Amino acid sequence: MRQAPKWRRSIPTSRQLRFAVQSHLASRWPSVGQAFNFFPAEATRQDLERSLTLRWVEESHCSLPDDRTAFLEAFGALEQARYPLPITQKGRAEISVYRLGRCYVLGHSGATILIHKGLQLQSLAHNTAKFKRLRTRSIQGTCINRLGMRRGHRHYYHFMMDGLFPLIRALEKLGTWFPKVTLLVRPDLAPFQRAAYARLLAMFPHVQLETVADDERIHCDELLHIDEAMNCEYRAPASEQAIETLSGFFNTAYDLPSTGAPRRWLYLSRADAKIRHILNEAEIIQHLKPFGFEVICPGKMSHQDQIRVFAEAQLIVGSHGAALSNLVFTQPGQAHVVELFASDYVQSAYMWLATLKGQRYTPILCGPSQTHQHFDVPEVAISRLMGVVQRKVDSQQVPAG
């Protein structure tokens, strides 16, 4: 999540101004909103309850350990701004499947619209909702909207954690209740997304894909809406069962063999990312290399190779970022994760993944965010990091060299 400089946050952006004007126009003259595919009214859960088809709860057995909770209480201001204390210690998600009637799915924003009520299911956002003429295309049968936001739909963490497990489990629970189900997706899928959908189609022969262009409005006869109501967005996936389902799902998708005991020590570089670079990364690498660390940039690796490397990982050092989503593929209870945080950007998404997998976990606070959220790792943080490494060496859990 990018953040504007503090001096800029009180000044409306052009997108915010556009959103305010268009929201007013669409609210004042609904026909204008319909013509330009802008629906300012949001559906509530009460609007959907009569269409409920399936509901279940996923809940973790584990909780955040006391030391991790204390770290978030002391330094997690970013998370506390969204979820006031006390820190959410367990994962819980209530997953509902609603069988809706005629709906629009908007290519430019990814939104689902209840045609008969003119209500939008997803929350309106100034970054995505905007006036646009769209050409209508009808699809017969039952659809599921998997478009996501136009920008950001290929984000690794959010694709993996925000909806993939509920989709897998919903299709399993529904079985062949519906003779044909069409997943609506964007044409520019990332390789890991293509692999995921290929696996889904292999698991469920009655499921098919249909790509939706930015300038299209899909008219669906019927739509299944899968809603995941979570106690905290940073507790995804919600349970041990869910995270192991995701791990097995991709291992089967790539037909990867099982690995032996983990031995690799990894440093995760964000050299390919636009934000949250470690400014003195060369110094960090210089400290770690003599101990046998491999420097990898997961964003430049194939998804298969990322899974394979993390399954073999014993010690993982990296800054907060999507590459740590690969903790899903680590061997349960066999790895130690060291996460480097900018002092003003602490949230617990990957801490939670480490907790679900039963991994040792050490958070290290570094310098404050600078331009593009880049930050330095000060000497005191380097000393703490090297202390973790030295203790690993002293315990003779050294990587094979």
Secondary structure as GFF3:
##gff-version 3
##sequence-region A 1 401
A	DSSP	three_ten_helix	6	8	.	.	.	ID=ss1
A	DSSP	alpha_helix	14	28	.	.	.	ID=ss2
A	DSSP	alpha_helix	30	35	.	.	.	ID=ss3
A	DSSP	alpha_helix	45	48	.	.	.	ID=ss4
A	DSSP	three_ten_helix	49	51	.	.	.	ID=ss5
A	DSSP	beta_strand	52	59	.	.	.	ID=ss6
A	DSSP	alpha_helix	66	75	.	.	.	ID=ss7
A	DSSP	alpha_helix	77	82	.	.	.	ID=ss8
A	DSSP	beta_strand	92	100	.	.	.	ID=ss9
A	DSSP	beta_strand	103	106	.	.	.	ID=ss10
A	DSSP	beta_strand	112	114	.	.	.	ID=ss11
A	DSSP	beta_strand	119	120	.	.	.	ID=ss12
A	DSSP	beta_strand	135	145	.	.	.	ID=ss13
A	DSSP	alpha_helix	156	161	.	.	.	ID=ss14
A	DSSP	alpha_helix	164	174	.	.	.	ID=ss15
A	DSSP	beta_strand	181	185	.	.	.	ID=ss16
A	DSSP	alpha_helix	191	203	.	.	.	ID=ss17
A	DSSP	beta_strand	207	211	.	.	.	ID=ss18
A	DSSP	beta_strand	216	230	.	.	.	ID=ss19
A	DSSP	alpha_helix	240	253	.	.	.	ID=ss20
A	DSSP	beta_strand	264	268	.	.	.	ID=ss21
A	DSSP	alpha_helix	281	288	.	.	.	ID=ss22
A	DSSP	three_ten_helix	289	291	.	.	.	ID=ss23
A	DSSP	beta_strand	294	296	.	.	.	ID=ss24
A	DSSP	three_ten_helix	298	300	.	.	.	ID=ss25
A	DSSP	alpha_helix	303	311	.	.	.	ID=ss26
A	DSSP	beta_strand	313	319	.	.	.	ID=ss27
A	DSSP	three_ten_helix	322	329	.	.	.	ID=ss28
A	DSSP	beta_strand	336	341	.	.	.	ID=ss29
A	DSSP	alpha_helix	349	356	.	.	.	ID=ss30
A	DSSP	beta_strand	360	365	.	.	.	ID=ss31
A	DSSP	three_ten_helix	371	373	.	.	.	ID=ss32
A	DSSP	alpha_helix	379	394	.	.	.	ID=ss33
###
